[in-house]
């Protein structure tokens, strides 16, 4: 399966004949694909929120400078995580693939 197939999975019907034997468009739209997309997004959000703590100082590491020196960053990270969980767990905010 090529990068083109993975990056254009919404157009699967247009290239279904090009997929390797045994694969069809269901691999892009089934229940497992939705969970994989959700997990990928959650990992990305979590990593970026923790990566924001690298911006505390230009010349000191997170190990030498405690994160609580910037209360606004902690508040913003907490708020972002709460909003992400709301999007995940409130049913009418979730986007369903059709």
Secondary structure by P-SEA (a helix, b strand, c coil): ccaaaaaaccccccccccccccccccccccaaaaaaaaaaaaaaaaaaaaaaacccccccccccccccccaaaaaaaaaaaaaaaaaacccccccccc
